[in-house]
Amino acid sequence: SIALRVFTCISLWTLIRACLAPQWSAVLKIVSNWIGYQQYGRVMSLMSWSWLIGDSFSRFVYGYILTLSAFDGNWRNVFYFGSAATLVAVIPLLLLVRDSPTQKGLRKPSENPDNAYSKSNMKDQVQMQLTQYEYQSVEEELSHDQGRKSTPVTPPLESLKTTERSQSKLS
């Protein structure tokens, strides 16, 4: 029936996209390790277009394969050709592509200084947490000197965990 065919097509399309999705994040990670932050927009637009252009090109090639008399119009040959093309493409990728330029003895491109996860910003965040902890410790000593009771001071990471736990209990 038509409903079964439509359901099968949608299910297969969803399965294929679900299998392709994890590849995109790996490609983005490798590209971001090789390209400086000034070129991210240009390179990402090319990467986004490459999926569309590759899909269009493969449809043209597969259609042409179906019309060749050498293959007798057998649809299975499309899958054989696709498998062979993938194998030919994967072998050089495995041999040549590395996660970062440092693995090839090259210099790593510059990081965006505004990136929250850059090494310089992480160092500033840790320093800020330590400064807050030192401030709490001094405040605690002053309150003990004046005879007041205060809450025990916890290190910054422990206080974050405690805050997360208490917020989850409220939810």
Secondary structure, 3 states (H helix, E strand, C coil): CHHHHHHHHHHHHHHHHHHHHHHHHHHHHHHHHHCCHHHHHHHHHHHHHHHHHHHHHHHHHHHHHHHCHHHCCCCHHHHHHHHHHHHHHHHHHHHHCCCCHHHHCCCCCCCCCCCCCCHHHHHHHHHHHHHHHHHHHHHHHHHHHCCCCCCCCCCHHHHHHHHHHHHHHHC
